[in-house]
Amino acid sequence: MRSHSTIHPYPTLPEAIRKAADKYKYSIACLDSIKKLSSAWLAWRR
């Protein structure tokens, strides 16, 4: 069996790092949009 044809059931280190970075960037983007929406809503309510 060749090593390049082996399918690993677990993520490799670069794949795990990429997934963690994607989740972090998504959480930051969500927080920014929530901040913008809430500040706009509060400004409208004043």
Number of C-alpha atoms within 10 A of each C-alpha: 5 5 6 6 7 8 7 7 6 8 10 10 9 9 11 12 12 12 13 12 12 12 12 12 12 12 12 12 12 12 12 12 12 12 12 12 12 12 12 11 11 10 9 8 7 5
